[in-house]
Amino acid sequence: MPSCPLISLRPFAAAAVLLALGGSAVAQDSRSRVEEASRGNGPAPVAGFVTVTEREDAILVETDALSATIPLAGYVSGVQAGSLRDKRTGATDLGFGLHIMDFLMAPGWRDDGYERDPKLHGDLPKHYVEGPQLCTQAKRLTGEVTRGDGFAAVRLRHTFTEAGAGYEPGSTWEQTLLFRPGLRYVLTAERIVSANAVDDLFYRIDMPGHLKHGGERGSTFEQIYLSYQDAPIPASAFSERFGPDERFLYQRTGDVPNRMIRAYQVRLGEGDDAEPGPWLAGMTLDPAAVAEAWCHERGYICFIQELHRRPVAKGEAIGAAYVVGWFDDVPAMHRAYNENRGVRGIVLEGDGYRLTKSVPQADQADED
């Protein structure tokens, strides 16, 4: 299921590598160094492994802590639905995918096909800048794998081919997913280079990803945690449809929250034997990057998130970085957030990487 209606504004040979790692080798890895600006943003990976299998339609990643599939065809971007498996508990994500990319947008209504049903999009006037919706209509992405001591990274790329009135197509999007042994989460980032000068540009993603519940709220998940709300929200709060601006809406209008974390707690087991399990969380590591965030019921729980919403020059790069993965409780989420706080980009360099505190511009990005 897409986060928006399907709208058109105008579309390896298998190989596996096992990185067997000793703890000391990881700790001393100079090629996986973190910039001085972001030292201390993540725990040193422990002894373990990362396996990468490249297929024509997907890239499969497995570590000692989790497994994931990165789709290259069909419904694309981010982690494929139901594939982020927590090896500690056996839990898998419950939605349509994780860290999913949609459109480039701007505020204000236009007659461009953007659905105005208040139960879907609320009374929140917006229009398309570039599309079509990447996850449902790009159909195929290019993907490349970088392997190094203590990590493996997947880089996805796409160029937008359609534009709304007054805009030009051609903005480029790239997404990086960084896997490290011993961690139950993935570090992800996107970087969008705008083909247009826009007074107020934002982009829409699903973070961590929409939540399917089969029509029985509470049967698959226990509760939802939004770091900008006072307390966790029980599954029973989603018993009927409501629009994004009716409940639980976040907008960057006042003080920015200390953390931007959105998570749901899955239930493990069947029927009456099901018990609360771990949390699947999506954390935006610069809270100020988020302009708006939804958490509303529309047949599934919609976790749309919109970022930037500021002036952008033609050729300027915008983006953000995230933690997406499994946690035992809210304090564990807070610890991971604090360890990675402020990261805005992932730069791949040869067989190493750097975490950056700013979005890499054209002269800072890794070479193709």
Secondary structure, DSSP 8 states (H G I E B T S, - for coil): --SS----------EEEEEEE-HHHHHT-STT---GGGTTSS----SEEEEEEE-SSEEEEEESSEEEEEESBSS-SSEETT--EETTT--B--SSEESEEEEEEEES--SSS----HHHH-S--EEEEEES-HHHHS-B-EEEEEEETTEEEEEEEEE--EE-TT--S--EEEEEEEE-TT-SEEEEEEEEE-SS-EEEEEEEEESS--B--TT-TTTSEEEEEETTSSS-EEGGGGSS---TTTSS-EESSS---S-EEEEEEEEESSGGG-EEEEEEEEEESSGGGEEEE--EESSSEE-EEEEEEEEE-TT-EEEEEEEEEEESSHHHHHHHHHHHTT--EEEEETTEEEEESS---TTTS---
